[in-house]
C-alpha cells in the first residue's frame, strides 16, 4: 500500500516565521482575485511561488525561488522529519472549536491504476499541465495536497499530540478563519512507525487532484528520460501530502450549492416547476433561511430558491430513481448530487450528460448559503439549489467503487495553506545521508 517518506522541509527563516501570517497564502484554486492582489504586494509572500504571474510564470517562480534560497529567506531543515499540522477552526452556528489533526510527508506518486491513492473527481487537463510545468521548472512543492487514510485505532495521534507540545510556529488566523500550527517529528523510530501504519492502507485524495496529477505527469516524464537508469528512489518520485485520519470527527465536508445563472431556453419559473414535478415532490415554504434545516439529513432533498416569496423544498420521488441511467456505479447513483445533476440539469433543463454539464457555463458552484439567496435577489442568477453536505462514508464508498463524483461534490474544510512548509524533489535530495535510511 502507501509508501511515505520523511523530508527535509524548506521553511521561512526563523526571523520571518515569527510573522508567518504575512507569508502564507490560500491554495491556487481557491484564492480570489482580491486576495491575490493583496498578497502579491508582499514581495516575500508564498503566492509568488504557488501562483506566479508574468509572461513566463513558471520561470518567474524559478528565479524567485533561487533568490530566496541564496538570500536565506527560505532555509532547509538539517534533519528529515514528519511535519505535524493542526488546524483549529469553528463552524457557523456552533460554539465548538474543532481541531483537524494531520501530518505532512512525502508519498510516492502512484498512478491511479495502482489503487493506492484513490481519486473522487476528474481534473481539467489545462490545470494539470500548469502544475506540471511549474513543478518541472522549480522542482519545489509549495503546498501539500490533502489525503485521507483510515485508522480506527488512532495509533498515530499520540505522537502528533506529543510533537504539538513544542510547535515550530503558528498563524494567528488564516484567510478562512482557521489557526494553523506546525510541529515536527524527527525521531527515526517514530517515523518508521508512521511508515508501517501507512504501508497497510490506501489513501483517498481529498483535495489537490490537479497538483497530484501534475506530480504524476512530471514523474512519468523524468522516468521516461531516465530509461534503464531509473531506480524508483529518485526524489521526484514523491509528492508532498497532508494526511488526516478519516475516522476523526474533526474532518468536515461542507456543502457546495448549485446556482443557475440562466435557465436554458428562457424557461419561466412556472415552466421549471412543471418540469420538476414528474420527478420531485415540491413543497412551498415561507422562509428561505429554513431551507438547510428542512433538507438536513434527508436523502435526495434540496432547497430551491427562485426569489423572494418563491421558496421550495423538493425531494425526489423514490420510484423514479431507477430511471437514472448514467454509466456509473450504484454508489455514485445514490448520491444527492448525482440525483440533482441527472433529474434537474439533464431531465428538467436538457443539459444531457456529465461532460456537457461540466462544460456548461450556466451553473456556478457556491459554498456560502446566504450568497446564493443574495445573488438570486439581485438578478445575478435565476435559481439556487441548496444541497446537503456529502458524508465521509459516501466519499469512501465512491472511491472504493472506482468511480468519481459529480464536479464540486466535496469541500473539505478548512483548506490547507501554502507557505507553511515547502519540499524539494531535486536530484540532490537523494544524496542526503539520511535519505537511504528510510527507504527500506
C-alpha positions as CSV (number, residue, x, y, z in Angstrom):
1,X,0.0,0.0,0.0
2,X,1.1,3.6,0.6
3,X,4.8,4.3,0.9
4,X,5.5,7.5,2.8
5,X,8.9,9.2,3.5
6,X,10.1,12.0,5.8
7,X,11.5,15.1,4.2
8,X,14.0,17.9,5.0
9,X,11.5,20.7,4.7
10,X,12.2,24.1,3.5
11,X,10.7,26.9,5.7
12,X,10.8,30.6,6.1
13,X,13.9,31.8,8.1
14,X,13.2,32.0,11.9
15,X,13.1,35.8,11.9
16,X,10.4,35.7,9.2
17,X,8.4,32.8,10.6
18,X,7.7,34.8,13.7
19,X,5.3,36.7,11.4
20,X,4.2,33.7,9.4
21,X,0.8,35.2,8.7
22,X,2.4,37.6,6.3
23,X,3.8,34.9,4.2
24,X,1.2,32.1,4.0
25,X,-1.4,32.1,1.1
26,X,-4.5,30.2,0.0
27,X,-4.3,27.3,-2.4
28,X,-4.0,28.3,-6.0
29,X,-7.5,27.1,-6.9
30,X,-9.4,28.9,-4.1
31,X,-7.7,32.3,-3.9
32,X,-9.9,35.1,-5.1
33,X,-8.7,37.9,-7.3
34,X,-8.9,40.4,-4.5
35,X,-6.9,38.2,-2.2
36,X,-4.3,37.6,-4.9
37,X,-3.7,41.3,-5.4
38,X,-3.2,41.9,-1.7
39,X,-0.8,39.0,-1.4
40,X,1.2,39.9,-4.5
41,X,2.0,43.3,-2.9
42,X,4.2,41.5,-0.3
43,X,7.3,40.6,-2.2
44,X,8.0,37.6,0.1
45,X,4.6,36.0,0.2
46,X,4.5,32.4,-0.8
47,X,1.9,33.2,-3.6
48,X,4.8,34.2,-5.8
49,X,5.9,30.6,-5.8
50,X,2.5,28.8,-5.8
51,X,0.6,31.1,-8.2
52,X,3.3,33.0,-10.1
53,X,2.4,35.5,-12.8
54,X,4.1,37.3,-15.6
55,X,4.9,36.4,-19.2
56,X,6.6,33.2,-18.0
57,X,5.0,32.4,-14.7
58,X,7.0,29.2,-14.1
59,X,10.2,30.9,-15.0
60,X,9.4,33.8,-12.6
61,X,8.8,31.3,-9.8
62,X,12.1,29.5,-10.5
63,X,14.1,32.8,-10.4
64,X,12.4,34.0,-7.2
65,X,13.0,30.6,-5.5
66,X,16.7,30.7,-6.3
67,X,16.9,34.2,-4.9
68,X,15.1,33.3,-1.7
69,X,17.3,30.3,-1.1
70,X,20.5,32.3,-1.8
71,X,19.4,35.1,0.5
72,X,18.4,32.8,3.3
73,X,14.7,33.8,3.1
74,X,14.0,30.1,2.8
75,X,16.1,27.6,4.7
76,X,16.2,23.8,4.7
77,X,16.0,21.8,7.9
78,X,19.0,19.7,8.7
79,X,17.2,16.6,9.7
80,X,14.4,14.8,7.9
81,X,11.0,14.7,9.6
82,X,7.3,14.1,9.6
83,X,5.7,17.6,9.9
84,X,2.7,17.7,12.2
85,X,0.0,20.1,11.1
86,X,-3.1,21.0,13.2
87,X,-5.9,23.3,12.1
88,X,-8.2,24.8,14.8
89,X,-11.5,26.2,13.5
90,X,-15.1,26.8,14.2
91,X,-18.2,26.4,12.1
92,X,-21.1,28.9,11.7
93,X,-23.8,28.4,14.3
94,X,-21.6,26.2,16.6
95,X,-19.6,27.1,19.7
96,X,-17.3,24.1,19.4
97,X,-13.7,24.6,18.4
98,X,-12.6,21.8,16.1
99,X,-9.1,20.6,15.6
100,X,-8.2,18.7,12.5
101,X,-5.0,16.7,13.2
102,X,-2.7,15.5,10.5
103,X,0.9,15.4,9.2
104,X,2.8,16.3,6.1
105,X,5.2,13.9,4.4
106,X,6.3,12.7,1.0
107,X,4.2,10.0,-0.5
108,X,5.2,8.0,-3.6
109,X,3.3,9.4,-6.6
110,X,1.2,6.4,-7.5
111,X,-0.7,6.1,-10.8
112,X,-4.4,5.8,-10.4
113,X,-4.5,2.3,-11.7
114,X,-2.2,1.1,-8.9
115,X,-5.2,1.6,-6.5
116,X,-3.1,3.1,-3.7
117,X,-4.0,6.7,-4.0
118,X,-7.7,7.0,-5.0
119,X,-9.4,10.0,-6.5
120,X,-13.1,11.1,-6.3
121,X,-13.2,13.7,-9.0
122,X,-11.9,14.3,-12.5
123,X,-9.4,17.0,-13.5
124,X,-9.0,19.6,-16.2
125,X,-6.0,19.0,-18.5
126,X,-5.1,22.7,-18.7
127,X,-4.8,23.0,-14.9
128,X,-2.8,19.8,-14.6
129,X,-0.4,21.0,-17.3
130,X,0.1,24.3,-15.5
131,X,1.0,22.5,-12.2
132,X,3.3,20.1,-14.1
133,X,5.2,22.9,-15.8
134,X,5.6,24.8,-12.5
135,X,7.0,21.6,-10.9
136,X,9.3,20.9,-13.8
137,X,10.8,24.4,-13.6
138,X,11.2,24.7,-9.8
139,X,11.3,21.1,-8.6
140,X,9.7,22.5,-5.5
141,X,6.3,21.8,-3.9
142,X,4.7,24.8,-2.3
143,X,1.6,23.4,-0.7
144,X,0.6,19.9,0.4
145,X,-2.4,18.1,-1.2
146,X,-4.8,16.6,1.3
147,X,-5.1,12.8,1.6
148,X,-7.2,10.6,3.9
149,X,-6.3,7.3,5.5
150,X,-8.5,5.4,7.9
151,X,-7.2,4.2,11.3
152,X,-10.0,3.3,13.8
153,X,-7.4,2.8,16.5
154,X,-5.9,6.3,16.2
155,X,-2.5,4.9,16.7
156,X,-0.5,7.9,15.3
157,X,-2.4,10.7,17.2
158,X,-0.4,10.2,20.4
159,X,2.8,11.0,18.5
160,X,1.1,14.0,16.9
161,X,-0.1,15.4,20.2
162,X,3.3,15.0,21.8
163,X,5.0,16.9,18.9
164,X,2.5,19.7,19.3
165,X,3.8,20.4,22.8
166,X,6.7,22.2,21.0
167,X,5.3,23.9,17.9
168,X,7.6,25.5,15.3
169,X,5.2,28.3,14.6
170,X,1.5,29.1,14.2
171,X,-0.7,31.6,12.4
172,X,-3.0,34.0,14.3
173,X,-5.7,33.4,11.8
174,X,-5.5,32.4,8.2
175,X,-7.7,33.7,5.3
176,X,-10.5,31.3,6.2
177,X,-10.5,32.0,9.9
178,X,-8.5,28.9,11.0
179,X,-5.5,28.8,13.2
180,X,-2.7,26.7,11.8
181,X,0.1,25.1,13.9
182,X,3.2,23.3,12.7
183,X,5.5,20.9,14.6
184,X,8.0,18.3,13.5
185,X,8.8,14.7,14.5
186,X,12.5,13.7,13.8
187,X,12.7,10.6,15.9
188,X,13.7,7.8,13.4
189,X,11.9,5.1,15.4
190,X,8.6,7.0,15.4
191,X,8.9,7.9,11.7
192,X,9.3,4.3,10.8
193,X,6.1,3.5,12.8
194,X,4.3,6.1,10.6
195,X,5.6,4.3,7.6
196,X,4.5,0.9,8.9
197,X,0.9,2.2,9.6
198,X,0.5,3.8,6.1
199,X,2.0,0.8,4.4
200,X,-1.1,-1.1,5.3
201,X,-3.5,1.5,3.9
202,X,-4.9,3.1,0.8
203,X,-5.1,6.9,0.6
204,X,-8.1,8.9,-0.7
205,X,-7.2,12.2,-2.3
206,X,-9.5,14.7,-0.6
207,X,-8.1,17.9,-2.1
208,X,-5.5,18.8,-4.7
209,X,-6.3,16.5,-7.6
210,X,-4.6,18.8,-10.1
211,X,-1.4,19.2,-8.1
212,X,-1.2,15.5,-7.6
213,X,-1.7,14.8,-11.3
214,X,0.9,17.4,-12.0
215,X,3.3,15.4,-9.9
216,X,2.3,12.2,-11.8
217,X,3.0,13.9,-15.1
218,X,6.4,15.2,-14.0
219,X,7.4,11.8,-12.6
220,X,6.4,10.0,-15.8
221,X,8.5,12.4,-17.9
222,X,11.5,12.0,-15.7
223,X,11.2,8.2,-15.6
224,X,11.0,8.1,-19.4
225,X,14.1,10.3,-19.7
226,X,16.0,8.2,-17.1
227,X,15.4,5.0,-19.1
228,X,17.4,2.0,-17.7
229,X,19.0,4.2,-15.1
230,X,15.7,4.6,-13.3
231,X,15.8,3.2,-9.7
232,X,12.4,4.3,-8.2
233,X,14.2,6.0,-5.3
234,X,14.7,9.3,-7.1
235,X,13.3,12.3,-5.1
236,X,11.0,13.2,-8.0
237,X,9.0,10.0,-7.4
238,X,7.5,11.7,-4.4
239,X,4.7,14.2,-3.7
240,X,4.1,16.4,-0.7
241,X,0.8,15.4,1.1
242,X,-1.0,16.3,4.2
243,X,-2.6,13.1,5.7
244,X,-5.5,13.1,8.1
245,X,-7.4,10.2,9.7
246,X,-10.8,9.7,8.0
247,X,-12.1,8.2,11.3
248,X,-11.8,11.5,13.1
249,X,-14.9,13.6,13.7
250,X,-13.0,16.8,13.1
251,X,-12.9,16.1,9.4
252,X,-15.6,18.4,8.0
253,X,-17.0,18.4,4.5
254,X,-19.2,21.5,3.7
255,X,-21.9,21.5,1.0
256,X,-21.4,23.2,-2.3
257,X,-24.7,24.6,-3.7
258,X,-25.7,25.0,-7.3
259,X,-26.5,28.5,-8.6
260,X,-28.2,28.6,-12.0
261,X,-27.1,31.8,-13.8
262,X,-29.6,31.1,-16.5
263,X,-32.5,28.8,-17.4
264,X,-32.0,27.2,-20.8
265,X,-34.4,28.2,-23.5
266,X,-35.8,31.1,-21.5
267,X,-37.8,28.9,-19.1
268,X,-40.1,30.7,-16.8
269,X,-40.5,29.8,-13.1
270,X,-43.8,28.0,-13.8
271,X,-42.2,26.0,-16.6
272,X,-39.3,25.0,-14.4
273,X,-41.6,23.8,-11.6
274,X,-43.7,21.9,-14.2
275,X,-40.6,20.1,-15.5
276,X,-39.6,19.2,-12.0
277,X,-43.0,17.9,-10.9
278,X,-42.7,14.4,-12.6
279,X,-39.6,13.7,-10.6
280,X,-39.9,15.6,-7.3
281,X,-42.4,16.4,-4.7
282,X,-42.5,20.2,-4.4
283,X,-43.4,21.8,-1.1
284,X,-43.7,25.6,-0.9
285,X,-42.1,27.3,2.1
286,X,-42.2,30.7,3.6
287,X,-38.7,31.5,4.8
288,X,-35.6,30.7,2.6
289,X,-33.4,30.6,5.6
290,X,-35.2,27.5,6.8
291,X,-34.0,25.5,3.7
292,X,-30.8,24.0,5.2
293,X,-32.7,22.7,8.2
294,X,-35.7,21.4,6.2
295,X,-33.4,19.3,4.0
296,X,-30.8,18.3,6.6
297,X,-30.4,14.5,6.8
298,X,-33.0,13.8,4.1
299,X,-31.7,11.8,1.1
300,X,-32.4,13.3,-2.4
301,X,-33.8,16.5,-0.8
302,X,-32.9,20.0,-2.0
303,X,-33.9,23.6,-1.4
304,X,-35.0,25.7,-4.3
305,X,-34.9,29.4,-4.2
306,X,-36.3,31.5,-7.1
307,X,-36.5,34.8,-5.4
308,X,-38.4,36.5,-2.6
309,X,-41.6,34.6,-1.9
310,X,-40.6,31.7,-4.1
311,X,-39.1,29.1,-1.8
312,X,-39.5,25.4,-2.2
313,X,-38.3,22.1,-0.7
314,X,-38.0,19.5,-3.4
315,X,-37.4,15.8,-2.9
316,X,-37.0,13.0,-5.4
317,X,-39.9,10.6,-5.7
318,X,-38.2,7.2,-4.8
319,X,-39.9,5.3,-7.6
320,X,-38.3,7.4,-10.3
321,X,-34.7,6.9,-9.1
322,X,-34.3,3.7,-11.3
323,X,-34.6,6.0,-14.3
324,X,-31.1,7.3,-13.6
325,X,-29.2,5.5,-16.3
326,X,-25.8,7.1,-16.4
327,X,-22.9,4.7,-16.9
328,X,-21.6,4.7,-13.3
329,X,-21.6,2.7,-10.1
330,X,-24.6,2.3,-7.8
331,X,-22.6,4.2,-5.1
332,X,-22.4,7.3,-7.4
333,X,-26.1,7.0,-8.4
334,X,-27.1,7.1,-4.7
335,X,-25.5,10.5,-4.2
336,X,-27.7,13.6,-3.7
337,X,-25.6,15.5,-6.3
338,X,-25.9,12.8,-8.9
339,X,-29.7,12.9,-8.4
340,X,-29.6,16.7,-8.8
341,X,-27.4,16.7,-11.9
342,X,-29.4,14.0,-13.6
343,X,-33.0,14.9,-12.8
344,X,-32.6,18.7,-12.7
345,X,-29.8,19.5,-15.1
346,X,-30.4,16.7,-17.6
347,X,-34.1,15.8,-17.4
348,X,-35.6,19.2,-16.5
349,X,-33.1,21.6,-18.2
350,X,-31.9,19.4,-21.1
351,X,-28.2,19.6,-20.3
352,X,-27.5,16.0,-21.3
353,X,-24.7,14.0,-19.8
354,X,-21.9,14.7,-17.2
355,X,-19.5,16.1,-19.8
356,X,-22.0,18.6,-21.2
357,X,-22.8,19.7,-17.6
358,X,-19.1,20.1,-16.8
359,X,-18.7,22.4,-19.8
360,X,-22.0,24.4,-19.2
361,X,-21.3,28.0,-18.2
362,X,-24.8,28.4,-16.8
363,X,-24.1,26.9,-13.4
364,X,-21.9,28.3,-10.6
365,X,-20.8,26.4,-7.5
366,X,-21.2,28.4,-4.3
367,X,-20.4,27.3,-0.8
368,X,-22.0,30.3,1.0
369,X,-25.7,29.8,1.5
370,X,-26.7,33.4,2.1
371,X,-24.7,34.4,-1.0
372,X,-26.9,32.1,-3.1
373,X,-30.0,33.9,-1.9
374,X,-28.5,37.3,-2.4
375,X,-27.4,36.6,-6.0
376,X,-30.8,35.4,-6.9
377,X,-32.4,38.5,-5.3
378,X,-30.0,40.8,-7.2
379,X,-30.9,39.2,-10.5
380,X,-27.4,37.7,-11.0
381,X,-28.9,34.2,-11.0
382,X,-32.2,32.7,-11.8
383,X,-32.3,29.9,-9.2
384,X,-30.4,28.4,-6.4
385,X,-30.4,24.7,-5.5
386,X,-29.4,24.2,-1.9
387,X,-27.7,20.9,-1.1
388,X,-26.7,18.8,1.9
389,X,-23.0,18.0,2.5
390,X,-21.5,14.8,1.3
391,X,-20.5,12.4,4.1
392,X,-17.1,10.9,4.5
393,X,-18.7,7.4,4.2
394,X,-20.1,8.4,0.8
395,X,-16.7,9.6,-0.3
396,X,-15.1,6.3,0.7
397,X,-17.8,4.2,-0.9
398,X,-17.4,6.0,-4.2
399,X,-13.6,5.9,-4.2
400,X,-13.6,2.2,-3.4
401,X,-16.1,1.6,-6.2
402,X,-13.5,3.0,-8.7
403,X,-15.8,5.8,-9.8
404,X,-15.8,9.6,-9.4
405,X,-18.4,12.1,-8.1
406,X,-20.1,14.9,-9.9
407,X,-18.0,18.1,-10.1
408,X,-17.6,20.2,-7.0
409,X,-19.1,17.5,-4.8
410,X,-16.8,18.0,-1.8
411,X,-15.4,21.0,0.1
412,X,-13.1,19.7,2.8
413,X,-12.8,22.4,5.4
414,X,-10.6,24.0,6.3
415,X,-8.2,24.1,3.3
416,X,-4.5,23.6,3.9
417,X,-2.5,26.8,3.4
418,X,0.5,27.5,1.1
419,X,3.8,28.7,2.5
420,X,3.7,26.8,5.8
421,X,6.1,24.1,4.5
422,X,7.9,23.6,1.2
423,X,9.6,20.5,-0.2
424,X,12.2,19.9,-2.8
425,X,12.3,17.0,-5.2
426,X,15.6,17.9,-6.8
427,X,18.1,15.0,-7.6
428,X,20.4,16.3,-4.8
429,X,17.8,15.3,-2.2
430,X,18.5,11.6,-2.8
431,X,22.2,12.3,-1.9
432,X,21.4,13.2,1.7
433,X,23.0,10.8,4.2
434,X,19.6,10.4,5.8
435,X,17.7,9.5,2.6
436,X,18.6,5.8,2.3
437,X,17.8,5.2,6.0
438,X,14.0,5.4,5.5
439,X,13.8,3.6,2.1
440,X,13.9,0.1,3.4
